[in-house]
């Protein structure tokens, strides 16, 4: 299939989240060089507590220069936008207090994220759908209303907001993504697809869940270490890659190791080697 061959997912489209592959920005760059990666994803500053989108302009410009000088491009800016409770939503665990203080700052955080993306040279920014509520079905129209407003702001700056399906949030599965996206039609709102997150909610993420998705709205794909390494959560990534290629997916695939503790960096190396084995075989 010539079209599929022309759209191969190769090393040139592999990325990785810096704060999981190394303990410093320099270490993340070295990781990229070791494996010949052209791209990295950003979330929190490796070894620090701040998210990249929360850095000052001067700090962002310094970080951008460091990546640029190393010949590394940024494929995706992960943020924690809307990964907190929606005021008025029913807490499924009343013994754990929900903090809703960030809700009133959402426009400010969106503007911060857009400004950070501009400096870092990336046009894709992650957003969530608020912490999963006991009355999530009643919350979805409210979530859609807020995302529609955010998409209007992002469109003016030509920044794509990508919803991540996340088990802790109101949209966890592909089915739930479809439900929400019908209410948010903007082309500036797309999908950051993490199939293992969907699988953790009892959905057969691939092929069943994937088949539900409007695949033209998938603009970033994340690969958990536990889904690429041997074990009970292993997924058929060779087949997923082939399907993405067949369906014309043009974005990157990014490693989010998500195996914590002292072994995290080691597992990042193991995971990236397996990803590269699959995309170059």
C-alpha positions in Angstrom: 0.0 0.0 0.0 1.9 3.1 -1.2 0.0 5.6 0.9 0.7 3.6 4.0 4.3 3.2 3.2 4.7 7.0 2.6 3.2 7.5 6.1 5.4 5.1 8.0 5.9 5.8 11.7 9.7 5.8 11.9 12.3 7.0 14.4 11.7 10.5 13.0 8.2 10.5 14.6 9.1 9.1 18.0 9.1 11.4 21.1 9.3 11.0 24.9 8.3 13.0 28.0 11.4 14.6 29.4 10.6 14.3 33.2 10.3 10.5 33.0 13.3 9.7 30.9 15.8 11.8 32.9 16.4 13.7 36.1 17.4 17.0 34.4 16.8 18.7 31.1 20.4 18.0 30.1 19.8 14.3 30.8 16.7 14.3 28.7 18.6 15.9 25.8 21.3 13.3 26.2 18.6 10.6 26.1 17.3 12.0 22.8 20.8 12.1 21.3 21.5 8.5 22.4 18.5 7.2 20.5 18.5 9.6 17.6 15.2 11.3 18.6 14.2 14.5 16.9 11.4 15.3 19.3 10.7 15.5 23.0 7.4 16.1 24.9 7.4 18.5 27.9 5.4 18.3 31.1 7.3 19.1 34.3 10.9 20.3 34.3 13.0 17.2 35.0 14.3 17.3 38.5 12.0 20.2 39.4 8.5 20.7 40.6 7.1 23.3 38.1 5.4 22.4 34.9 6.9 24.0 31.8 3.8 26.1 31.2 4.2 27.7 34.6 7.7 29.0 34.0 8.5 32.6 33.6 9.1 34.0 30.1 12.9 34.2 30.8 13.0 30.6 32.0 11.0 29.4 28.9 13.2 31.3 26.5 16.3 29.7 28.1 14.7 26.2 27.9 13.7 26.8 24.3 17.3 27.8 23.4 18.7 24.7 25.2 16.5 22.4 23.1 17.0 24.3 19.9 20.8 24.4 20.3 20.7 20.6 20.8 18.7 20.1 17.6 15.6 18.9 19.5 12.1 19.9 18.6 9.1 19.9 21.0 6.2 17.7 19.8 3.7 18.3 22.6 3.2 20.5 25.7 1.6 18.4 28.4 -0.2 20.6 31.0 -2.5 19.8 34.0 -5.2 22.2 32.7 -8.6 21.1 34.0 -7.1 18.2 36.0 -9.0 19.3 39.1 -12.5 19.2 40.4 -15.4 21.1 38.8 -17.2 23.2 41.3 -20.6 21.7 42.0 -19.7 18.2 40.8 -20.4 15.3 43.2 -17.3 14.0 44.8 -17.2 10.2 44.5 -14.9 10.0 47.6 -16.2 12.6 50.1 -13.4 11.6 52.6 -10.9 13.2 50.2 -11.5 16.9 49.9 -11.7 18.3 46.4 -9.8 21.5 45.6 -11.7 23.7 43.2 -9.5 26.8 43.6 -7.9 26.5 40.2 -11.3 26.7 38.4 -11.4 30.5 38.4 -7.8 30.6 37.1 -8.6 28.5 34.0 -8.5 31.3 31.5 -5.2 32.6 33.0 -3.7 29.1 32.7 -4.9 28.8 29.2 -3.2 32.1 28.2 0.0 30.9 30.1 0.0 27.6 28.2 -0.5 29.4 24.8 2.3 31.8 25.6 4.6 28.9 26.6 3.8 26.9 23.5 4.6 29.9 21.3 8.1 30.3 23.0 8.8 26.6 22.8 7.8 26.3 19.2 4.9 23.8 19.7 1.3 24.1 18.6 -0.3 21.2 20.5 -1.2 21.5 24.2 -2.8 18.9 26.5 -6.0 19.5 28.5 -8.1 17.3 30.7 -11.9 17.1 31.5 -12.0 17.7 35.3 -11.7 15.0 38.0 -14.1 12.2 37.5 -17.4 13.0 39.3 -20.0 10.6 40.7 -22.5 12.5 38.4 -20.2 12.6 35.4 -23.0 12.4 32.9 -24.5 15.6 34.3 -21.1 17.2 34.1 -20.3 16.5 30.4 -22.4 19.4 29.0 -20.6 21.8 31.4 -17.2 20.3 30.4 -18.1 20.8 26.7 -19.2 24.4 27.3 -15.8 25.2 28.9 -13.8 23.4 26.2 -15.7 25.2 23.5 -14.8 28.5 25.1 -11.1 27.5 25.4 -11.1 26.3 21.8 -12.2 29.7 20.7 -9.3 31.3 22.5 -6.8 28.7 21.2 -8.1 29.1 17.6 -7.1 32.8 17.6 -3.6 31.7 18.4 -3.6 28.7 16.1 -2.9 26.4 19.0 -4.5 22.9 19.1 -5.9 21.8 22.5 -5.7 18.0 22.8 -8.0 16.2 25.3 -6.3 13.3 27.0 -8.4 10.3 27.9 -7.5 9.9 31.6 -8.9 7.4 34.1 -9.0 10.0 36.9 -11.1 12.4 34.8 -14.6 12.6 33.3 -13.3 11.3 30.0 -11.4 8.1 30.3 -12.4 5.8 27.4 -12.7 6.2 23.7 -16.4 5.9 24.0 -16.4 8.8 26.5 -14.2 10.8 24.2 -16.6 10.4 21.3 -19.5 11.5 23.5 -17.7 14.7 24.4 -16.3 15.5 21.0 -19.7 15.5 19.5 -20.4 18.5 21.7 -17.1 20.3 20.9 -16.8 20.3 17.1 -13.9 22.9 16.8 -11.0 21.7 14.7 -8.8 23.3 17.3 -9.8 20.6 19.8 -8.4 17.2 19.2 -7.3 14.0 20.9 -4.2 13.0 22.8 -4.8 9.2 22.7 -3.5 7.0 25.5 -4.8 3.5 24.8 -3.7 2.1 28.2 -5.6 4.8 30.0 -8.7 3.6 28.2 -7.9 -0.1 28.9 -7.7 0.7 32.6 -11.4 1.6 32.4 -12.4 -1.9 31.1 -12.6 -0.8 27.5 -10.8 -2.8 24.8 -8.8 0.2 23.7 -7.6 -1.3 20.5 -9.1 -2.1 18.1 -12.6 -1.7 19.6 -12.1 1.7 21.3 -9.9 3.1 18.5 -12.6 2.1 15.9 -15.0 4.5 17.6 -12.7 7.5 17.4 -12.8 10.2 14.8 -9.3 9.4 13.8 -8.7 12.7 12.0 -8.9 14.4 15.4 -6.1 12.3 16.9 -3.1 14.6 16.9 -0.8 12.9 19.5 -0.4 9.4 20.8 1.2 8.4 24.1 2.7 5.0 24.9 2.9 3.8 28.5 5.9 1.7 29.4 3.7 -1.1 30.7 2.0 -1.3 27.4 5.2 -1.7 25.3 7.2 -3.9 27.7 6.4 -7.6 28.3 3.8 -8.0 31.1 0.1 -8.3 31.7 -0.6 -4.8 30.2 1.3 -5.4 26.9 -0.5 -4.1 23.9 0.1 -4.9 20.2 1.8 -1.7 19.3 3.1 -3.1 16.0 -0.5 -3.4 14.9 -1.5 -0.1 16.4 1.3 1.6 14.4 0.2 -0.1 11.2 -3.4 1.0 11.8 -2.4 4.6 12.5 -0.3 4.6 9.3 -3.2 3.2 7.3 -5.6 5.8 8.7 -3.3 8.7 7.7 -2.1 9.7 11.2 0.6 12.4 10.8 1.7 13.1 14.4 4.2 11.8 16.8 4.1 8.9 19.2 5.5 9.8 22.6 6.8 7.6 25.4 5.2 8.2 28.8 7.1 5.6 30.8 4.8 5.8 33.9 6.8 3.2 35.8 7.9 5.0 38.9 10.6 4.8 41.5 14.3 4.1 41.1 13.7 2.0 38.0 11.9 4.7 36.1 14.9 5.9 34.0 16.0 2.3 33.4 12.5 1.4 32.2 12.5 4.5 30.0 15.5 3.1 28.2 14.0 -0.3 27.9 10.7 1.2 26.6 12.3 3.4 23.9 14.4 0.6 22.6 11.3 -1.5 22.2 9.4 1.3 20.4 12.4 1.9 18.1 12.6 -1.9 17.4 9.0 -1.9 16.3 9.1 1.2 14.2 12.3 0.3 12.4 11.5 -3.4 11.8 
